[in-house]
Amino acid sequence: MKAITGKSGLWMLAWPIFIEIFLQTLLGTVDTIMVSRISDDAVAVVGISNQLFGALTTLFTTLAGGAGILIAQRLGSGRSEEARTIAIMGVTSSSILGFGVSLLMFLYSDPTARLLHISEELLPLAHVYLTYVGGGLFMVGMTVALGSAIRNTGNTRGPMYTGVAVNIIHIALNYLLIFGVFGLPELGLAGIAVSNMISRLLGVFILLYLFSRSFERTVRLRDFRIFNRRLFGEIVRISWPLGLNSSSWVLSQLVIYSFMAILGAKELAARTYLNTLESFCFTLGYAVAMAGQIQLAHLFGARQMQEVYQGAYRTLYIGLVIVGANVLLLFVFGRTLLGFFTEDEAIISIGVSLLALNLLLQPCKMLNMAMGNSLNAIGDTRYTMYVSICSMSLIGVGCSYFLGISAGWGLTGIYCCMIADEATRGLLVLRRWRKRKVLSEAERRMDEETPGLAVKRGRALFVES
């Protein structure tokens, strides 16, 4: 066994997360390429619908996110049985909420499409995608909840292997069902929906198996009836700010997408294509930020405060180097890459015009995520929530409408506001982290929640070497 600390420990946690997220991003790219063979209109529908799905997913994965932080803290302090109970309640609550959201999406897809300002000619495509992909969102909730619990035990490889299997099956089914290969019906956009449901269901079963064996005692089906009021209260306390934070971000992106829809179908398609490429730039940086949160939460549970403080900056520096190199490659090869998605020169030109702004946007996102995740790891979730809601509402959404729509700057104005929003949030959370008293306050709060508990100092996250 080897203690996971320092740069090597961060990488051991990060690379499986990177592979998993990279494959998810690749899956989204393949979806986009395949859908683009149907039409650019179909791409626009998928782009704005996926923003909505992201917003809805945060509603029923909020408790899972908070539970994940508490799982890591409890394991760091040697309380494995509490970690197991927290994990079970996190998965159960996310699943129940997920079923409710899926039912609403299945029944009210058409009114939802109109709320998104989807044009009349795109409504038939939107009905198919929103009804069937949206109706299967409960499986996304279960996947996120199970994966979060497993990763926060230090096992980042299990979800990665699951992602490999699910993505291979999804890509194969996409090809077969969209284009009607080997005599199968040519379903078009509906083929994406069927492929999503089948591959997601497989992923849920695999993750359930891994989850059941992630703790000292095997998790059995009857254990999902467990409810501990005190521990659930802790989950809610740390989760609701996370939920509002995530929901505010995704909802702000959804509103911004609706502004782009007002600009026109070409602008919306260009943003969808560019968003896919941007995801590749940020994937490894995002993995480093997630791994940093897991590592810091374990170290915080073990009361290694100096290592926690320094670890946040280590995560930030590594992430900035990685993201900076990737976004520079996108700037150089962006036109060529956009050509893989569409032959429409107008859409390509719109995308190319935004590449230089990405040189600022992605590093600002890395700053915000690395330092925000560090605060979340020690349970300081309310501050990141307050900062995010204010900045995204006033700068991200308000200024985007003013510059992008009212002032007529279009996508360029919207991108400038996105940069200002990310930079503002990043600098504010960095300023708070530099005030080291936030660590001592968080440690005192943990001691108050678990009075009389003797915590063994020096315990860290352990995984198989």
Sequence and secondary structure as in RCSB ss.txt:
>XXXX:A:sequence
MKAITGKSGLWMLAWPIFIEIFLQTLLGTVDTIMVSRISDDAVAVVGISNQLFGALTTLFTTLAGGAGILIAQRL
GSGRSEEARTIAIMGVTSSSILGFGVSLLMFLYSDPTARLLHISEELLPLAHVYLTYVGGGLFMVGMTVALGSAI
RNTGNTRGPMYTGVAVNIIHIALNYLLIFGVFGLPELGLAGIAVSNMISRLLGVFILLYLFSRSFERTVRLRDFR
IFNRRLFGEIVRISWPLGLNSSSWVLSQLVIYSFMAILGAKELAARTYLNTLESFCFTLGYAVAMAGQIQLAHLF
GARQMQEVYQGAYRTLYIGLVIVGANVLLLFVFGRTLLGFFTEDEAIISIGVSLLALNLLLQPCKMLNMAMGNSL
NAIGDTRYTMYVSICSMSLIGVGCSYFLGISAGWGLTGIYCCMIADEATRGLLVLRRWRKRKVLSEAERRMDEET
PGLAVKRGRALFVES
>XXXX:A:secstr
 EE  HHHHHHHHHHHHHHHHHHHHHHHHHHHHHHHTT HHHHHHHHHHHHHHHHHHHHHHHHHHHHHHHHHHHH
HTT HHHHHHHHHHHHHHHHHHHHHHHHHHHHSHHHHHHHTT  GGGHHHHHHHHHHHHHTHHHHHHHHHHHHHH
HHTT  HHHHHHHHHHHHHHHHHHHHHHHTGGG    THHHHHHHHHHHHHHHHHHHHHHHHTSSSS   GGGGG
   HHHHHHHHHHHHHHHHHHHHHHHHHHHHHHHHHHH HHHHHHHHHHHHHHHHHHHHHHHHHHHHHHHHHHHH
HTT HHHHHHHHHHHHHHHHHHHHHHHHHHHHHHHHHHTTT   HHHHHHHHTTHHHHHHHHHHHHHHHHHHHHH
HHTT HHHHHHHHHHHIIIIIIIIHIIIIIIS  HHHHHHHHHHHHHHHHHHHHHHHHHSTHHHHHHHHHHHHHS
TT    TT   EE  
